[in-house]
Amino acid sequence: MAKICGGISESKVVDAEVQLLANSVKSEIEEKAEKKFDVFVVKVYKSQTVAGINHFFKIHVGGTNYIHAKVYEDLPCRGGKRTVSCIQTKSQDEELIYFD
């Protein structure tokens, strides 16, 4: 599949760096979900280059529950702040795709 300029990437390897990135905004995700998660494991990761980076995570949060989270990371020259744009409650079988 051809990469679309500005489009969301294919799935990328979920490594320790990706998990740390998600962990850095865990409390904000929990606040938006209005619950605390004992389990918080990134299963799928995608990104989108914009005027910064949109990070898309499929996160296992226990049992059969998953959260899809979109996190915006500003450019380093502007401080590189990370903000959770939105989350969605999903099932294990639902694909991680672009969402607002």
C-alpha positions in Angstrom: 0.0 0.0 0.0 1.4 3.4 -1.0 2.0 5.9 1.8 -0.3 8.9 1.7 1.3 12.2 2.5 -0.1 13.3 5.8 -2.0 10.0 6.1 -1.8 7.5 9.0 1.0 5.0 8.9 0.9 1.3 8.7 1.3 -0.5 12.1 4.7 0.0 13.6 6.6 -2.2 16.0 5.5 -1.7 19.6 8.7 -1.5 21.6 9.7 -0.1 25.0 9.9 3.5 23.6 6.3 3.3 22.3 5.1 1.9 25.6 6.9 4.7 27.5 5.3 7.3 25.2 1.8 5.9 26.0 2.7 5.6 29.7 3.6 9.3 29.7 0.0 10.2 29.0 -1.7 7.4 30.9 -3.1 9.7 33.6 -4.7 11.9 31.0 -6.2 8.9 29.2 -7.6 7.6 32.5 -9.0 11.1 33.2 -10.8 11.1 29.8 -12.0 7.5 30.4 -13.1 8.3 33.9 -11.4 5.2 35.3 -8.0 3.8 36.4 -6.4 1.0 34.5 -4.3 -1.7 36.2 -3.5 -3.1 32.8 -2.1 -0.7 30.2 -0.3 -2.4 27.4 0.1 -1.0 23.8 -0.8 -3.6 21.3 -0.9 -1.6 18.1 0.9 1.7 17.2 0.5 4.0 14.2 1.5 7.6 13.6 0.8 10.6 11.4 3.1 13.5 10.6 1.3 16.8 10.7 2.6 20.1 12.3 4.0 17.7 14.9 3.0 14.0 15.3 -0.3 12.3 15.9 0.3 9.0 17.8 -2.4 6.4 17.6 -2.4 3.6 20.2 -4.5 0.5 20.6 -4.2 -0.2 24.3 -5.3 -3.3 26.2 -6.7 -2.1 29.5 -7.8 -5.5 31.0 -10.1 -8.3 30.3 -11.6 -7.9 26.8 -11.4 -4.1 27.0 -9.3 -1.8 24.7 -8.9 1.9 24.3 -7.9 3.6 21.1 -6.1 6.8 21.9 -4.9 9.7 19.7 -2.1 11.7 21.2 -0.7 14.9 19.6 3.0 15.6 20.2 4.0 19.2 19.3 7.3 19.9 17.5 10.4 20.0 19.6 11.0 23.6 18.7 7.6 24.4 20.4 8.3 22.3 23.5 7.2 18.9 22.3 4.2 18.8 24.6 2.0 15.7 24.4 -1.8 16.0 24.6 -4.4 13.3 24.5 -6.7 14.5 21.7 -9.4 11.8 22.1 -10.0 8.2 23.1 -12.5 5.6 22.1 -13.6 2.4 23.9 -13.1 -0.6 21.5 -13.0 -4.4 21.4 -10.0 -6.5 20.6 -11.2 -7.2 17.1 -11.6 -3.5 16.1 -8.8 -2.2 13.8 -6.9 1.0 14.8 -7.8 3.6 12.2 -7.7 7.4 12.0 -10.3 9.1 14.2 -11.1 12.5 15.7 
